[in-house]
Amino acid sequence: EDEVEGASQDSEIEVGELFQGYGTHYVDLWVGSPAQRQTVIVDTGSGITAFPCKPCADCGESYHASAFFDIDRSKTFDK
């Protein structure tokens, strides 16, 4: 069985679809425990993926496909 770096033994790994938008590709990530969906843009020119969390006041909530990540709901969040 394949192992994913950084995944705990009781983690579930799910592979999903890649969605094409207008000149952009999107993917749904399930983050935290319990999992919260975050739809992110796949940037093939960068090794970094980011999404806004709930404490952010100036991230433009109306511009995002998913609700902000709620760090208080996640048992596995760590700064």
All heavy atoms as a GROMACS GRO file, in nm:
protein
  605
    1GLU      N    1   0.084  -0.119   0.000
    1GLU     CA    2   0.000   0.000   0.000
    1GLU      C    3   0.088   0.125   0.000
    1GLU      O    4   0.186   0.132   0.073
    1GLU     CB    5  -0.090  -0.002   0.123
    1GLU     CG    6  -0.194   0.104   0.121
    1GLU     CD    7  -0.293   0.085   0.235
    1GLU    OE1    8  -0.357  -0.022   0.240
    1GLU    OE2    9  -0.303   0.176   0.317
    2ASP      N   10   0.054   0.222  -0.082
    2ASP     CA   11   0.132   0.345  -0.092
    2ASP      C   12   0.110   0.432   0.030
    2ASP      O   13   0.002   0.437   0.086
    2ASP     CB   14   0.091   0.425  -0.216
    2ASP     CG   15   0.130   0.354  -0.345
    2ASP    OD1   16   0.223   0.272  -0.341
    2ASP    OD2   17   0.067   0.382  -0.447
    3GLU      N   18   0.215   0.501   0.072
    3GLU     CA   19   0.205   0.593   0.184
    3GLU      C   20   0.222   0.735   0.134
    3GLU      O   21   0.298   0.760   0.041
    3GLU     CB   22   0.311   0.563   0.289
    3GLU     CG   23   0.286   0.431   0.360
    3GLU     CD   24   0.382   0.411   0.475
    3GLU    OE1   25   0.436   0.511   0.528
    3GLU    OE2   26   0.403   0.296   0.514
    4VAL      N   27   0.152   0.829   0.194
    4VAL     CA   28   0.162   0.970   0.159
    4VAL      C   29   0.238   1.040   0.269
    4VAL      O   30   0.205   1.027   0.387
    4VAL     CB   31   0.022   1.032   0.141
    4VAL    CG1   32   0.033   1.181   0.115
    4VAL    CG2   33  -0.054   0.962   0.029
    5GLU      N   34   0.342   1.116   0.231
    5GLU     CA   35   0.424   1.186   0.329
    5GLU      C   36   0.338   1.280   0.413
    5GLU      O   37   0.258   1.356   0.360
    5GLU     CB   38   0.531   1.267   0.256
    5GLU     CG   39   0.626   1.337   0.350
    5GLU     CD   40   0.734   1.413   0.276
    5GLU    OE1   41   0.763   1.380   0.161
    5GLU    OE2   42   0.788   1.506   0.337
    6GLY      N   43   0.351   1.273   0.544
    6GLY     CA   44   0.279   1.362   0.634
    6GLY      C   45   0.141   1.313   0.673
    6GLY      O   46   0.076   1.371   0.758
    7ALA      N   47   0.092   1.205   0.612
    7ALA     CA   48  -0.042   1.154   0.645
    7ALA      C   49  -0.031   1.056   0.762
    7ALA      O   50   0.059   0.973   0.766
    7ALA     CB   51  -0.104   1.085   0.525
    8SER      N   52  -0.123   1.069   0.857
    8SER     CA   53  -0.122   0.974   0.968
    8SER      C   54  -0.181   0.841   0.919
    8SER      O   55  -0.248   0.835   0.816
    8SER     CB   56  -0.203   1.029   1.086
    8SER     OG   57  -0.339   1.035   1.053
    9GLN      N   58  -0.157   0.736   0.993
    9GLN     CA   59  -0.203   0.604   0.951
    9GLN      C   60  -0.354   0.594   0.943
    9GLN      O   61  -0.407   0.516   0.866
    9GLN     CB   62  -0.148   0.497   1.044
    9GLN     CG   63   0.001   0.476   1.024
    9GLN     CD   64   0.051   0.358   1.104
    9GLN    OE1   65  -0.020   0.302   1.185
    9GLN    NE2   66   0.175   0.319   1.080
   10ASP      N   67  -0.428   0.671   1.022
   10ASP     CA   68  -0.573   0.663   1.017
   10ASP      C   69  -0.635   0.770   0.926
   10ASP      O   70  -0.754   0.788   0.923
   10ASP     CB   71  -0.634   0.669   1.158
   10ASP     CG   72  -0.588   0.790   1.238
   10ASP    OD1   73  -0.573   0.899   1.180
   10ASP    OD2   74  -0.567   0.774   1.357
   11SER      N   75  -0.551   0.840   0.849
   11SER     CA   76  -0.601   0.939   0.754
   11SER      C   77  -0.654   0.869   0.630
   11SER      O   78  -0.604   0.765   0.590
   11SER     CB   79  -0.489   1.035   0.709
   11SER     OG   80  -0.446   1.113   0.814
   12GLU      N   81  -0.756   0.928   0.571
   12GLU     CA   82  -0.807   0.878   0.444
   12GLU      C   83  -0.756   0.968   0.334
   12GLU      O   84  -0.762   1.090   0.345
   12GLU     CB   85  -0.959   0.879   0.443
   12GLU     CG   86  -1.020   0.776   0.536
   12GLU     CD   87  -1.170   0.771   0.524
   12GLU    OE1   88  -1.222   0.800   0.415
   12GLU    OE2   89  -1.233   0.739   0.624
   13ILE      N   90  -0.704   0.910   0.228
   13ILE     CA   91  -0.656   0.984   0.114
   13ILE      C   92  -0.757   0.964   0.002
   13ILE      O   93  -0.792   0.852  -0.032
   13ILE     CB   94  -0.516   0.935   0.068
   13ILE    CG1   95  -0.417   0.940   0.184
   13ILE    CG2   96  -0.470   1.015  -0.053
   13ILE    CD1   97  -0.394   1.078   0.241
   14GLU      N   98  -0.804   1.073  -0.055
   14GLU     CA   99  -0.902   1.066  -0.162
   14GLU      C  100  -0.851   1.147  -0.280
   14GLU      O  101  -0.803   1.259  -0.263
   14GLU     CB  102  -1.036   1.124  -0.115
   14GLU     CG  103  -1.144   1.115  -0.219
   14GLU     CD  104  -1.276   1.167  -0.167
   14GLU    OE1  105  -1.305   1.147  -0.048
   14GLU    OE2  106  -1.349   1.227  -0.246
   15VAL      N  107  -0.860   1.090  -0.397
   15VAL     CA  108  -0.819   1.159  -0.517
   15VAL      C  109  -0.945   1.206  -0.588
   15VAL      O  110  -1.039   1.129  -0.608
   15VAL     CB  111  -0.738   1.065  -0.610
   15VAL    CG1  112  -0.703   1.135  -0.740
   15VAL    CG2  113  -0.613   1.017  -0.539
   16GLY      N  114  -0.948   1.334  -0.624
   16GLY     CA  115  -1.068   1.390  -0.685
   16GLY      C  116  -1.041   1.443  -0.824
   16GLY      O  117  -0.936   1.421  -0.883
   17GLU      N  118  -1.139   1.514  -0.874
   17GLU     CA  119  -1.133   1.566  -1.009
   17GLU      C  120  -1.066   1.702  -1.014
   17GLU      O  121  -1.064   1.775  -0.917
   17GLU     CB  122  -1.275   1.581  -1.064
   17GLU     CG  123  -1.350   1.451  -1.076
   17GLU     CD  124  -1.490   1.473  -1.129
   17GLU    OE1  125  -1.504   1.535  -1.235
   17GLU    OE2  126  -1.583   1.430  -1.061
   18LEU      N  127  -1.016   1.735  -1.132
   18LEU     CA  128  -0.962   1.867  -1.162
   18LEU      C  129  -1.064   1.936  -1.251
   18LEU      O  130  -1.106   1.881  -1.352
   18LEU     CB  131  -0.828   1.854  -1.235
   18LEU     CG  132  -0.755   1.981  -1.271
   18LEU    CD1  133  -0.708   2.052  -1.144
   18LEU    CD2  134  -0.636   1.950  -1.360
   19PHE      N  135  -1.110   2.054  -1.212
   19PHE     CA  136  -1.213   2.126  -1.286
   19PHE      C  137  -1.150   2.241  -1.363
   19PHE      O  138  -1.065   2.311  -1.311
   19PHE     CB  139  -1.319   2.182  -1.189
   19PHE     CG  140  -1.383   2.077  -1.104
   19PHE    CD1  141  -1.343   2.060  -0.972
   19PHE    CD2  142  -1.480   1.993  -1.154
   19PHE    CE1  143  -1.401   1.963  -0.893
   19PHE    CE2  144  -1.538   1.895  -1.076
   19PHE     CZ  145  -1.498   1.880  -0.944
   20GLN      N  146  -1.196   2.261  -1.485
   20GLN     CA  147  -1.144   2.370  -1.566
   20GLN      C  148  -1.242   2.487  -1.562
   20GLN      O  149  -1.361   2.471  -1.588
   20GLN     CB  150  -1.122   2.327  -1.711
   20GLN     CG  151  -1.058   2.436  -1.793
   20GLN     CD  152  -1.020   2.388  -1.932
   20GLN    OE1  153  -1.042   2.273  -1.966
   20GLN    NE2  154  -0.963   2.476  -2.010
   21GLY      N  155  -1.190   2.604  -1.527
   21GLY     CA  156  -1.270   2.727  -1.529
   21GLY      C  157  -1.229   2.811  -1.649
   21GLY      O  158  -1.174   2.759  -1.747
   22TYR      N  159  -1.252   2.937  -1.643
   22TYR     CA  160  -1.214   3.028  -1.750
   22TYR      C  161  -1.065   3.059  -1.741
   22TYR      O  162  -1.023   3.151  -1.673
   22TYR     CB  163  -1.296   3.156  -1.743
   22TYR     CG  164  -1.443   3.132  -1.769
   22TYR    CD1  165  -1.534   3.128  -1.666
   22TYR    CD2  166  -1.488   3.111  -1.899
   22TYR    CE1  167  -1.668   3.105  -1.690
   22TYR    CE2  168  -1.622   3.086  -1.925
   22TYR     CZ  169  -1.711   3.084  -1.820
   22TYR     OH  170  -1.842   3.059  -1.846
   23GLY      N  171  -0.983   2.976  -1.807
   23GLY     CA  172  -0.838   2.995  -1.804
   23GLY      C  173  -0.772   2.950  -1.676
   23GLY      O  174  -0.655   2.973  -1.655
   24THR      N  175  -0.846   2.886  -1.588
   24THR     CA  176  -0.794   2.844  -1.458
   24THR      C  177  -0.842   2.703  -1.429
   24THR      O  178  -0.950   2.664  -1.471
   24THR     CB  179  -0.846   2.937  -1.347
   24THR    OG1  180  -0.825   3.073  -1.387
   24THR    CG2  181  -0.776   2.913  -1.217
   25HIS      N  182  -0.763   2.627  -1.356
   25HIS     CA  183  -0.802   2.493  -1.312
   25HIS      C  184  -0.823   2.494  -1.161
   25HIS      O  185  -0.744   2.554  -1.088
   25HIS     CB  186  -0.696   2.390  -1.349
   25HIS     CG  187  -0.688   2.366  -1.496
   25HIS    ND1  188  -0.620   2.449  -1.582
   25HIS    CD2  189  -0.743   2.269  -1.572
   25HIS    CE1  190  -0.632   2.403  -1.704
   25HIS    NE2  191  -0.705   2.295  -1.702
   26TYR      N  192  -0.928   2.426  -1.117
   26TYR     CA  193  -0.964   2.421  -0.975
   26TYR      C  194  -0.963   2.277  -0.926
   26TYR      O  195  -0.988   2.185  -1.002
   26TYR     CB  196  -1.105   2.477  -0.953
   26TYR     CG  197  -1.122   2.619  -0.995
   26TYR    CD1  198  -1.156   2.652  -1.125
   26TYR    CD2  199  -1.104   2.721  -0.903
   26TYR    CE1  200  -1.172   2.784  -1.164
   26TYR    CE2  201  -1.120   2.854  -0.941
   26TYR     CZ  202  -1.154   2.884  -1.071
   26TYR     OH  203  -1.170   3.014  -1.109
   27VAL      N  204  -0.940   2.261  -0.797
   27VAL     CA  205  -0.951   2.130  -0.733
   27VAL      C  206  -1.009   2.150  -0.593
   27VAL      O  207  -0.986   2.254  -0.530
   27VAL     CB  208  -0.813   2.058  -0.728
   27VAL    CG1  209  -0.717   2.128  -0.635
   27VAL    CG2  210  -0.828   1.912  -0.694
   28ASP      N  211  -1.087   2.054  -0.548
   28ASP     CA  212  -1.141   2.057  -0.412
   28ASP      C  213  -1.045   1.984  -0.320
   28ASP      O  214  -1.008   1.870  -0.345
   28ASP     CB  215  -1.278   1.989  -0.405
   28ASP     CG  216  -1.387   2.070  -0.471
   28ASP    OD1  217  -1.374   2.194  -0.478
   28ASP    OD2  218  -1.485   2.010  -0.514
   29LEU      N  219  -1.004   2.051  -0.213
   29LEU     CA  220  -0.922   1.989  -0.108
   29LEU      C  221  -1.010   1.974   0.015
   29LEU      O  222  -1.089   2.062   0.047
   29LEU     CB  223  -0.804   2.079  -0.071
   29LEU     CG  224  -0.704   2.114  -0.180
   29LEU    CD1  225  -0.598   2.208  -0.123
   29LEU    CD2  226  -0.640   1.990  -0.236
   30TRP      N  227  -0.995   1.866   0.086
   30TRP     CA  228  -1.064   1.846   0.213
   30TRP      C  229  -0.958   1.858   0.321
   30TRP      O  230  -0.866   1.778   0.328
   30TRP     CB  231  -1.135   1.711   0.216
   30TRP     CG  232  -1.244   1.709   0.113
   30TRP    CD1  233  -1.233   1.669  -0.016
   30TRP    CD2  234  -1.377   1.755   0.130
   30TRP    NE1  235  -1.353   1.686  -0.081
   30TRP    CE2  236  -1.444   1.738   0.006
   30TRP    CE3  237  -1.448   1.809   0.237
   30TRP    CZ2  238  -1.577   1.773  -0.013
   30TRP    CZ3  239  -1.581   1.842   0.218
   30TRP    CH2  240  -1.644   1.824   0.095
   31VAL      N  241  -0.969   1.961   0.405
   31VAL     CA  242  -0.862   2.000   0.496
   31VAL      C  243  -0.911   1.995   0.640
   31VAL      O  244  -1.022   2.036   0.671
   31VAL     CB  245  -0.814   2.144   0.463
   31VAL    CG1  246  -0.698   2.183   0.551
   31VAL    CG2  247  -0.777   2.157   0.316
   32GLY      N  248  -0.823   1.949   0.730
   32GLY     CA  249  -0.854   1.949   0.872
   32GLY      C  250  -0.928   1.825   0.916
   32GLY      O  251  -0.953   1.733   0.840
   33SER      N  252  -0.961   1.824   1.045
   33SER     CA  253  -1.034   1.713   1.103
   33SER      C  254  -1.132   1.769   1.207
   33SER      O  255  -1.087   1.823   1.308
   33SER     CB  256  -0.935   1.617   1.171
   33SER     OG  257  -1.002   1.510   1.229
   34PRO      N  258  -1.260   1.766   1.181
   34PRO     CA  259  -1.326   1.708   1.064
   34PRO      C  260  -1.296   1.789   0.937
   34PRO      O  261  -1.266   1.908   0.944
   34PRO     CB  262  -1.475   1.714   1.098
   34PRO     CG  263  -1.487   1.825   1.196
   34PRO     CD  264  -1.356   1.827   1.273
   35ALA      N  265  -1.303   1.723   0.824
   35ALA     CA  266  -1.264   1.783   0.697
   35ALA      C  267  -1.357   1.898   0.657
   35ALA      O  268  -1.478   1.891   0.676
   35ALA     CB  269  -1.265   1.677   0.588
   36GLN      N  270  -1.295   2.003   0.603
   36GLN     CA  271  -1.368   2.118   0.548
   36GLN      C  272  -1.323   2.134   0.403
   36GLN      O  273  -1.203   2.130   0.375
   36GLN     CB  274  -1.334   2.246   0.626
   36GLN     CG  275  -1.373   2.239   0.772
   36GLN     CD  276  -1.323   2.361   0.846
   36GLN    OE1  277  -1.350   2.475   0.810
   36GLN    NE2  278  -1.247   2.337   0.953
   37ARG      N  279  -1.419   2.151   0.312
   37ARG     CA  280  -1.386   2.163   0.171
   37ARG      C  281  -1.329   2.300   0.141
   37ARG      O  282  -1.383   2.402   0.183
   37ARG     CB  283  -1.508   2.141   0.083
   37ARG     CG  284  -1.474   2.145  -0.066
   37ARG     CD  285  -1.596   2.136  -0.149
   37ARG     NE  286  -1.674   2.258  -0.124
   37ARG     CZ  287  -1.738   2.326  -0.216
   37ARG    NH1  288  -1.741   2.284  -0.338
   37ARG    NH2  289  -1.804   2.435  -0.186
   38GLN      N  290  -1.218   2.303   0.066
   38GLN     CA  291  -1.158   2.426   0.016
   38GLN      C  292  -1.134   2.409  -0.133
   38GLN      O  293  -1.063   2.318  -0.174
   38GLN     CB  294  -1.026   2.456   0.087
   38GLN     CG  295  -1.041   2.488   0.234
   38GLN     CD  296  -1.120   2.615   0.256
   38GLN    OE1  297  -1.092   2.719   0.199
   38GLN    NE2  298  -1.222   2.605   0.339
   39THR      N  299  -1.196   2.492  -0.214
   39THR     CA  300  -1.174   2.489  -0.358
   39THR      C  301  -1.061   2.586  -0.388
   39THR      O  302  -1.068   2.703  -0.353
   39THR     CB  303  -1.301   2.530  -0.434
   39THR    OG1  304  -1.407   2.442  -0.395
   39THR    CG2  305  -1.281   2.523  -0.583
   40VAL      N  306  -0.954   2.534  -0.449
   40VAL     CA  307  -0.837   2.617  -0.474
   40VAL      C  308  -0.801   2.616  -0.621
   40VAL      O  309  -0.835   2.524  -0.695
   40VAL     CB  310  -0.715   2.570  -0.390
   40VAL    CG1  311  -0.743   2.581  -0.242
   40VAL    CG2  312  -0.674   2.429  -0.425
   41ILE      N  313  -0.730   2.719  -0.664
   41ILE     CA  314  -0.678   2.728  -0.800
   41ILE      C  315  -0.547   2.650  -0.806
   41ILE      O  316  -0.462   2.665  -0.719
   41ILE     CB  317  -0.653   2.875  -0.839
   41ILE    CG1  318  -0.785   2.950  -0.844
   41ILE    CG2  319  -0.578   2.883  -0.972
   41ILE    CD1  320  -0.770   3.100  -0.865
   42VAL      N  321  -0.534   2.566  -0.908
   42VAL     CA  322  -0.409   2.493  -0.929
   42VAL      C  323  -0.316   2.583  -1.009
   42VAL      O  324  -0.343   2.616  -1.123
   42VAL     CB  325  -0.435   2.361  -1.005
   42VAL    CG1  326  -0.304   2.289  -1.033
   42VAL    CG2  327  -0.531   2.273  -0.927
   43ASP      N  328  -0.208   2.624  -0.946
   43ASP     CA  329  -0.109   2.711  -1.009
   43ASP      C  330   0.012   2.625  -1.045
   43ASP      O  331   0.090   2.588  -0.958
   43ASP     CB  332  -0.070   2.824  -0.913
   43ASP     CG  333   0.033   2.919  -0.972
   43ASP    OD1  334   0.077   2.897  -1.087
   43ASP    OD2  335   0.068   3.015  -0.903
   44THR      N  336   0.025   2.591  -1.172
   44THR     CA  337   0.133   2.502  -1.214
   44THR      C  338   0.269   2.570  -1.210
   44THR      O  339   0.371   2.504  -1.224
   44THR     CB  340   0.107   2.448  -1.356
   44THR    OG1  341   0.094   2.559  -1.446
   44THR    CG2  342  -0.019   2.364  -1.359
   45GLY      N  343   0.273   2.701  -1.188
   45GLY     CA  344   0.400   2.772  -1.182
   45GLY      C  345   0.449   2.793  -1.039
   45GLY      O  346   0.545   2.864  -1.015
   46SER      N  347   0.382   2.732  -0.942
   46SER     CA  348   0.416   2.753  -0.802
   46SER      C  349   0.404   2.623  -0.724
   46SER      O  350   0.322   2.538  -0.757
   46SER     CB  351   0.323   2.858  -0.741
   46SER     OG  352   0.344   2.870  -0.602
   47GLY      N  353   0.483   2.609  -0.622
   47GLY     CA  354   0.473   2.495  -0.533
   47GLY      C  355   0.390   2.525  -0.410
   47GLY      O  356   0.387   2.448  -0.315
   48ILE      N  357   0.323   2.640  -0.409
   48ILE     CA  358   0.247   2.684  -0.292
   48ILE      C  359   0.098   2.689  -0.326
   48ILE      O  360   0.058   2.738  -0.430
   48ILE     CB  361   0.293   2.824  -0.246
   48ILE    CG1  362   0.441   2.820  -0.208
   48ILE    CG2  363   0.208   2.875  -0.132
   48ILE    CD1  364   0.501   2.955  -0.181
   49THR      N  365   0.016   2.637  -0.236
   49THR     CA  366  -0.128   2.648  -0.246
   49THR      C  367  -0.178   2.711  -0.117
   49THR      O  368  -0.137   2.670  -0.009
   49THR     CB  369  -0.195   2.511  -0.267
   49THR    OG1  370  -0.147   2.455  -0.389
   49THR    CG2  371  -0.345   2.523  -0.273
   50ALA      N  372  -0.262   2.811  -0.127
   50ALA     CA  373  -0.312   2.880  -0.008
   50ALA      C  374  -0.462   2.900  -0.020
   50ALA      O  375  -0.518   2.903  -0.129
   50ALA     CB  376  -0.243   3.015   0.007
   51PHE      N  377  -0.527   2.910   0.094
   51PHE     CA  378  -0.669   2.942   0.100
   51PHE      C  379  -0.693   3.021   0.228
   51PHE      O  380  -0.617   3.010   0.324
   51PHE     CB  381  -0.757   2.816   0.094
   51PHE     CG  382  -0.717   2.709   0.190
   51PHE    CD1  383  -0.763   2.710   0.320
   51PHE    CD2  384  -0.632   2.607   0.151
   51PHE    CE1  385  -0.727   2.611   0.409
   51PHE    CE2  386  -0.595   2.507   0.239
   51PHE     CZ  387  -0.643   2.510   0.368
   52PRO      N  388  -0.797   3.105   0.229
   52PRO     CA  389  -0.820   3.191   0.345
   52PRO      C  390  -0.879   3.116   0.463
   52PRO      O  391  -0.956   3.022   0.446
   52PRO     CB  392  -0.918   3.296   0.293
   52PRO     CG  393  -0.993   3.225   0.184
   52PRO     CD  394  -0.894   3.130   0.123
   53CYS      N  395  -0.841   3.160   0.583
   53CYS     CA  396  -0.901   3.103   0.704
   53CYS      C  397  -0.994   3.208   0.766
   53CYS      O  398  -0.986   3.326   0.735
   53CYS     CB  399  -0.794   3.056   0.801
   53CYS     SG  400  -0.680   3.183   0.852
   54LYS      N  401  -1.081   3.163   0.852
   54LYS     CA  402  -1.187   3.246   0.908
   54LYS      C  403  -1.139   3.375   0.975
   54LYS      O  404  -1.203   3.478   0.962
   54LYS     CB  405  -1.272   3.163   1.005
   54LYS     CG  406  -1.402   3.227   1.039
   54LYS     CD  407  -1.492   3.131   1.115
   54LYS     CE  408  -1.625   3.196   1.144
   54LYS     NZ  409  -1.713   3.107   1.215
   55PRO      N  410  -1.026   3.376   1.047
   55PRO     CA  411  -0.984   3.502   1.111
   55PRO      C  412  -0.945   3.613   1.013
   55PRO      O  413  -0.937   3.728   1.052
   55PRO     CB  414  -0.864   3.461   1.196
   55PRO     CG  415  -0.876   3.315   1.216
   55PRO     CD  416  -0.944   3.264   1.093
   56CYS      N  417  -0.922   3.580   0.885
   56CYS     CA  418  -0.880   3.680   0.788
   56CYS      C  419  -0.994   3.780   0.764
   56CYS      O  420  -1.107   3.741   0.736
   56CYS     CB  421  -0.841   3.613   0.657
   56CYS     SG  422  -0.784   3.731   0.534
   57ALA      N  423  -0.961   3.907   0.773
   57ALA     CA  424  -1.063   4.011   0.756
   57ALA      C  425  -1.065   4.071   0.616
   57ALA      O  426  -1.163   4.130   0.575
   57ALA     CB  427  -1.041   4.120   0.860
   58ASP      N  428  -0.956   4.056   0.541
   58ASP     CA  429  -0.945   4.124   0.413
   58ASP      C  430  -0.911   4.031   0.297
   58ASP      O  431  -0.834   4.066   0.209
   58ASP     CB  432  -0.837   4.233   0.421
   58ASP     CG  433  -0.874   4.341   0.521
   58ASP    OD1  434  -0.991   4.383   0.521
   58ASP    OD2  435  -0.787   4.380   0.600
   59CYS      N  436  -0.967   3.910   0.297
   59CYS     CA  437  -0.935   3.813   0.191
   59CYS      C  438  -1.040   3.812   0.080
   59CYS      O  439  -1.031   3.730  -0.011
   59CYS     CB  440  -0.921   3.673   0.250
   59CYS     SG  441  -0.770   3.654   0.346
   60GLY      N  442  -1.138   3.898   0.085
   60GLY     CA  443  -1.238   3.903  -0.021
   60GLY      C  444  -1.327   3.781  -0.025
   60GLY      O  445  -1.326   3.705  -0.121
   61GLU      N  446  -1.405   3.760   0.080
   61GLU     CA  447  -1.486   3.638   0.093
   61GLU      C  448  -1.573   3.613  -0.030
   61GLU      O  449  -1.595   3.500  -0.070
   61GLU     CB  450  -1.573   3.646   0.219
   61GLU     CG  451  -1.643   3.516   0.250
   61GLU     CD  452  -1.702   3.515   0.390
   61GLU    OE1  453  -1.698   3.618   0.460
   61GLU    OE2  454  -1.752   3.410   0.429
   62SER      N  455  -1.621   3.717  -0.095
   62SER     CA  456  -1.709   3.698  -0.211
   62SER      C  457  -1.634   3.644  -0.332
   62SER      O  458  -1.696   3.600  -0.428
   62SER     CB  459  -1.776   3.830  -0.248
   62SER     OG  460  -1.680   3.926  -0.288
   63TYR      N  461  -1.502   3.644  -0.328
   63TYR     CA  462  -1.422   3.594  -0.440
   63TYR      C  463  -1.391   3.445  -0.430
   63TYR      O  464  -1.332   3.389  -0.520
   63TYR     CB  465  -1.288   3.670  -0.450
   63TYR     CG  466  -1.306   3.816  -0.480
   63TYR    CD1  467  -1.274   3.912  -0.386
   63TYR    CD2  468  -1.354   3.857  -0.604
   63TYR    CE1  469  -1.290   4.047  -0.413
   63TYR    CE2  470  -1.371   3.992  -0.632
   63TYR     CZ  471  -1.338   4.085  -0.537
   63TYR     OH  472  -1.354   4.218  -0.564
   64HIS      N  473  -1.425   3.379  -0.322
   64HIS     CA  474  -1.388   3.240  -0.299
   64HIS      C  475  -1.508   3.147  -0.317
   64HIS      O  476  -1.620   3.181  -0.283
   64HIS     CB  477  -1.329   3.223  -0.159
   64HIS     CG  478  -1.202   3.302  -0.142
   64HIS    ND1  479  -1.082   3.259  -0.191
   64HIS    CD2  480  -1.179   3.423  -0.086
   64HIS    CE1  481  -0.989   3.349  -0.165
   64HIS    NE2  482  -1.046   3.450  -0.101
   65ALA      N  483  -1.481   3.027  -0.369
   65ALA     CA  484  -1.587   2.929  -0.395
   65ALA      C  485  -1.629   2.857  -0.268
   65ALA      O  486  -1.739   2.803  -0.260
   65ALA     CB  487  -1.539   2.828  -0.499
   66SER      N  488  -1.543   2.854  -0.167
   66SER     CA  489  -1.571   2.783  -0.042
   66SER      C  490  -1.575   2.883   0.073
   66SER      O  491  -1.515   2.989   0.065
   66SER     CB  492  -1.462   2.680  -0.013
   66SER     OG  493  -1.448   2.589  -0.118
   67ALA      N  494  -1.642   2.843   0.178
   67ALA     CA  495  -1.640   2.923   0.301
   67ALA      C  496  -1.497   2.924   0.354
   67ALA      O  497  -1.418   2.833   0.326
   67ALA     CB  498  -1.734   2.863   0.405
   68PHE      N  499  -1.460   3.028   0.428
   68PHE     CA  500  -1.326   3.034   0.486
   68PHE      C  501  -1.303   2.912   0.576
   68PHE      O  502  -1.395   2.865   0.643
   68PHE     CB  503  -1.308   3.160   0.568
   68PHE     CG  504  -1.290   3.286   0.487
   68PHE    CD1  505  -1.302   3.287   0.350
   68PHE    CD2  506  -1.260   3.404   0.549
   68PHE    CE1  507  -1.284   3.402   0.275
   68PHE    CE2  508  -1.241   3.521   0.478
   68PHE     CZ  509  -1.254   3.520   0.340
   69PHE      N  510  -1.180   2.863   0.579
   69PHE     CA  511  -1.143   2.752   0.666
   69PHE      C  512  -1.157   2.797   0.810
   69PHE      O  513  -1.101   2.899   0.851
   69PHE     CB  514  -0.998   2.709   0.638
   69PHE     CG  515  -0.951   2.596   0.723
   69PHE    CD1  516  -0.998   2.467   0.702
   69PHE    CD2  517  -0.860   2.618   0.824
   69PHE    CE1  518  -0.954   2.362   0.781
   69PHE    CE2  519  -0.815   2.514   0.903
   69PHE     CZ  520  -0.862   2.386   0.881
   70ASP      N  521  -1.234   2.722   0.889
   70ASP     CA  522  -1.261   2.758   1.028
   70ASP      C  523  -1.162   2.684   1.118
   70ASP      O  524  -1.180   2.564   1.146
   70ASP     CB  525  -1.405   2.723   1.064
   70ASP     CG  526  -1.446   2.773   1.201
   70ASP    OD1  527  -1.358   2.813   1.281
   70ASP    OD2  528  -1.567   2.774   1.228
   71ILE      N  529  -1.058   2.754   1.161
   71ILE     CA  530  -0.953   2.690   1.242
   71ILE      C  531  -1.006   2.638   1.375
   71ILE      O  532  -0.953   2.542   1.430
   71ILE     CB  533  -0.832   2.783   1.263
   71ILE    CG1  534  -0.870   2.908   1.340
   71ILE    CG2  535  -0.768   2.818   1.130
   71ILE    CD1  536  -0.753   3.000   1.374
   72ASP      N  537  -1.113   2.699   1.428
   72ASP     CA  538  -1.169   2.656   1.555
   72ASP      C  539  -1.242   2.522   1.544
   72ASP      O  540  -1.258   2.451   1.643
   72ASP     CB  541  -1.266   2.761   1.610
   72ASP     CG  542  -1.194   2.890   1.649
   72ASP    OD1  543  -1.076   2.883   1.689
   72ASP    OD2  544  -1.255   2.997   1.636
   73ARG      N  545  -1.287   2.485   1.425
   73ARG     CA  546  -1.355   2.356   1.403
   73ARG      C  547  -1.257   2.242   1.380
   73ARG      O  548  -1.295   2.126   1.383
   73ARG     CB  549  -1.448   2.365   1.283
   73ARG     CG  550  -1.574   2.441   1.310
   73ARG     CD  551  -1.671   2.438   1.194
   73ARG     NE  552  -1.685   2.305   1.137
   73ARG     CZ  553  -1.702   2.281   1.007
   73ARG    NH1  554  -1.708   2.381   0.921
   73ARG    NH2  555  -1.713   2.158   0.961
   74SER      N  556  -1.131   2.273   1.352
   74SER     CA  557  -1.033   2.171   1.316
   74SER      C  558  -0.952   2.127   1.438
   74SER      O  559  -0.888   2.207   1.504
   74SER     CB  560  -0.937   2.224   1.210
   74SER     OG  561  -0.839   2.127   1.180
   75LYS      N  562  -0.956   1.997   1.467
   75LYS     CA  563  -0.877   1.942   1.577
   75LYS      C  564  -0.731   1.930   1.541
   75LYS      O  565  -0.646   1.915   1.628
   75LYS     CB  566  -0.931   1.803   1.612
   75LYS     CG  567  -1.073   1.800   1.660
   75LYS     CD  568  -1.117   1.657   1.682
   75LYS     CE  569  -1.268   1.649   1.688
   75LYS     NZ  570  -1.316   1.513   1.682
   76THR      N  571  -0.699   1.934   1.411
   76THR     CA  572  -0.561   1.913   1.367
   76THR      C  573  -0.490   2.040   1.323
   76THR      O  574  -0.376   2.034   1.282
   76THR     CB  575  -0.558   1.810   1.252
   76THR    OG1  576  -0.647   1.854   1.148
   76THR    CG2  577  -0.600   1.673   1.300
   77PHE      N  578  -0.557   2.156   1.332
   77PHE     CA  579  -0.493   2.282   1.291
   77PHE      C  580  -0.378   2.316   1.384
   77PHE      O  581  -0.386   2.300   1.505
   77PHE     CB  582  -0.595   2.396   1.292
   77PHE     CG  583  -0.534   2.530   1.260
   77PHE    CD1  584  -0.503   2.564   1.130
   77PHE    CD2  585  -0.505   2.621   1.360
   77PHE    CE1  586  -0.444   2.685   1.100
   77PHE    CE2  587  -0.448   2.743   1.332
   77PHE     CZ  588  -0.417   2.776   1.201
   78ASP      N  589  -0.268   2.364   1.325
   78ASP     CA  590  -0.151   2.404   1.403
   78ASP      C  591  -0.086   2.522   1.332
   78ASP      O  592  -0.068   2.521   1.211
   78ASP     CB  593  -0.053   2.286   1.410
   78ASP     CG  594   0.064   2.313   1.503
   78ASP    OD1  595   0.055   2.402   1.590
   78ASP    OD2  596   0.165   2.244   1.490
   79LYS      N  597  -0.056   2.627   1.407
   79LYS     CA  598   0.009   2.746   1.348
   79LYS      C  599   0.155   2.721   1.325
   79LYS      O  600   0.223   2.660   1.398
   79LYS     CB  601  -0.009   2.867   1.438
   79LYS     CG  602  -0.149   2.919   1.437
   79LYS     CD  603  -0.156   3.047   1.515
   79LYS     CE  604  -0.299   3.098   1.515
   79LYS     NZ  605  -0.315   3.223   1.581
   0.00000   0.00000   0.00000
